Amino acid sequence: YDQSSTTEGTWELRDDQLITDIDFSTDFIDVSGTYTVEVLTATTLVFYLEKDNQTVTDPDSGQSISGDIKATLHFEKI
């Protein structure tokens, strides 16, 4: 779930890579792709994605911003 909406997709765990087609995008940054699993226990999942040399457009100002992106997602089983 992302806020109040359900996201559906597929995933595959291959070695330390989490490969997914789930859309983890923010308002203007695409963070879908292949994630590296950092922590995986019975109750915790932490994984991250790094994308180099990305250009995004700020939706408020319209300015283009270039740089590297690192997105880390943390999940706790409740």
N, C-alpha and C positions, 0 to 999 in steps of 0.2 A: 504494500500500500504506500502511496505517496500522498500525504495529507489525507484526503477523503476518497481518492480515486484508486482503483485497482489497476496495476500494471501487469500485463501478461507477456510471456515470452519463453524462450528456451535457454538452457545453459548446459555447459559441459565442463567438468573439472578434469584437466589434463596436466599431470605433474603439479606445479604450483601456479598454473594459469587457469583462470576462470573465464571461459569464453561464453559470451551471452549476446543475444540480440535484443535484450530488454532495453528500452529507451530510458536512460538515466539523465536526459538532457535537462538543463536549466532553461531559463528564459532565452538565453542567447549563446550558451556554450553546450556543444554536443559532447557528452561524456559517455557515450556508448562505445563498446569495443571489447578488447581483451584486457582483463584485469589480472594483476598479480596478487595471489592470496598471501597476506602477511600473517594472519592469525586464524586458525580454524580449530575450535574445540567443541565440546558438546553444547556449550552455551554462547560462544562468541565467534563472530565472523568479521574480519577486517580485511578489506581488499582495496587495491588502488590501481589507478590508470595514469599513465603519463603520456602526454602528446607534446612533441616538440614543434616549434615554429608554427604555431596556430595564429590565425587572424580572425578576430571576432568584431562585431559591430555593437557598440553600446546602444541599447534601445532608447535610452533617455537622451543622449547627446548626439547620436548618429556618428560618433567618432570611431574609427577603426583602431583596434588595440592588438598589437602583436606580442607574442611571447610563448613561453612554455606553460602547459597546464598540468597540474597534478590534482586528481580528485581521489579522496579517500572516503570510503563508506564503512560505517561501523554498525553492526547489528548485534543485538543481545537477545537471546531467547528468553521469553517470559512465561 
